[in-house]
């Protein structure tokens, strides 16, 4: 199964939480990201390797990985 990384961020962009998981599909990873909401997180991204699969809000999407 593909590996995904889900990151949750505060409004200022600082990292709140990061979850690494395996999901059968991109859709499953998106659903998990919504289900695992973290208190205080206003933005989240779902990554598969260096590829951004999904982000909320959409205008928070970035095209390159930021350093962790």
N, C-alpha and C positions, 0 to 999 in steps of 0.2 A: 504494500500500500504506500502511496505517496506520503511524504512527510511535509507538514505545514507548521508555520510559526504564526501565532496570533499575538499581536502587540496591542496593548491598551495604553492610551496617553491622556494626560491632562490637557486643558485648553492651551497651556503654554508650550506644549509639545514634549514635555518631560515624560519619560517612561514610567508607567504605573505598574504594569505587569506584563509578563511574556509567558506564553504557553506554547510548548512544543508538543505536537501530537501527530498521529497518523490517521488519515481519513481516506475512505474509499474514493471520494470524488471532491471536486471543488465545492459543489453545492453542500455536501456534508460539512465541510470545513466552515463555510459561511454560516450555516445553521448553528454549529457549535460556537462560533464567535459571538453570535447574538445570545445564545443560551448562557454563556459563561460571563456575562457582563460583570465588570469590576466596579465597585463603588468609587465614585470620584472620576472615573474615566469618561471623557467626552468624545474621544475618537478611538477608532480601532482599525487595524489593518490585518489582512490575511495574506501571508507570503508562502510561496512554494519555491524554495531556493531563493534566487534573486528576482523572481517574478512576483509583482504585486497582483494578487488575484481579486481582492475586494477591499474596500475601505468605506467607513462611515464617519462623519458625513462625506459625501462624494468629493466635495471641494477640498478635503484634507488629504486627498491622494497625492502621493509623491511618486516620481518615476524611478528614483534610485534609492537604494538602501541607505539609510542614515546610520552612522556609527553607533554601536551600543557599548 
